[in-house]
């Protein structure tokens, strides 16, 4: 609940800051003179920026179940299923969160956690993870996912994505109006936006969107280090998490749907846009961490 309140507060503050800065710089007068209402633009940026992010968060759990074709373990039917549920319950109790739903999906080694609230979340592991790792290593991976939930990472990443989206929407349209005004200077035939505005906005949405994605990915990588440390804390030792990471480094990483990729145990290896740090860096961080 605290993070949801933080989400709302940050939402309001971002819009307020944008409005204040625009007023101080005289942008509001420029926009009004060129047919754009600053209040309307701020409202549009708010809805487009945070609206999409919060909707994505709220539907994350059902979407994850659908896209990964999860087999939900409501009543364990085997010793392995009972062990997985018991492990999740043990870590959830230790982390002070409600018992997450538990599921298994077909695929190469991977795992993820999702859900809008700490006490109504989901932890899932792949068949490849269970088949290629020791129980201690699987336990460490489950601890990593539970740590994501306990740290509130789903809400944190949604918050960051929402802030970035809001800035992208706002800045692209303000700059678009400036470009359009420059191209149409001396033209009094129409007060509405012209082709310069629409082209500039589309281009800036793409360019600024890429820049925003880099920022979001950087934050995601920092959350992975913290979740690794969280797993070590839940298990009382860091070696199992280091072993699990080393094992994952030598196994093909399972592809996850984009909706849950950032909360998986492995992820994209593309540098600036990678949601997860390189395995070697994660192991080194655990090695250098205080026990």
C-alpha positions, 0 to 999 in steps of 0.5 A: 500500500505504501508503494501504491501511495508513493506511485500516486504521489509521484504521479501528482508531483511529476505533473506539478513539476512539469507545470511549474517549470513550464510556467517559470520558463514561459512555455505556457504562454508560448503554448497558449499563443500557439493554440495549445492548452498547457493544462490539457497537455499535462492531463494528456501526458498524465493519462498516457504516461501513467495510465498505460503503466498502471493498467499494465501492472494491474493486469500483469498477473492474468497476462502472465498466466495466459502468455506463458500457459502456466500450470497453476499449483493449487493442490500439489499433485506430486512431491516436486510440486509440494516442495515448490509450494513449500519453498515459496511459502517458507520464503514468503513467511520469512519475507513477511509477504502473503503467500503468492500463487505458484505455477510451472511453465514449459520452457528453457531455464527461467523463472519470474514473479509478477503481480500488482501487490505484495500480498497478491502476487505470482511466482513461476518456474520453468520445467527447464529450471527444475530439470537442469538445476539442483534443488538448492539452486532452484531454491535460490532462484525462488528466493530471488523471485520472492525477494522481487516481490518483497522489495516491491519491484513490480510497482517500482518499475511501473512507477519509473516507466510511468515517469519516463512515459509522462516526460516523453509525451509532454516533451515530444509535444512541446518540442513539436509545437516549437518546431511547427511554430518555427516552420510556420512563422508569419503564417496566420491562416491557421492557428492549429498544429501543422505537419511539422508538429505531427512529424516532430511528435512522431519522431520525438516519441520514438527517439525519447522513447528509446532514451526512456527505455535505457533509463528503465533498463538501468533501474531494472538491472539495479533491482536484479542485484538487490534481488540476488542479495535478497535471495542470499539473505532468505537462504542465510548464505550466498553460495546457492545463489552464486551457484544458480547464476553460474549454472544459468550462465552455462544454460540457454536462457528461456525467453519470457514474454515482454510483460514479465521479462524484467522480473525474470531470473534471466533476461536480454543481454543487449547492453543498454537495453538489457533488463538484467546485468551480465551473469558475471557481474551478478556473481561478483556482486554477491562475492563482494557483498558482506555476509 
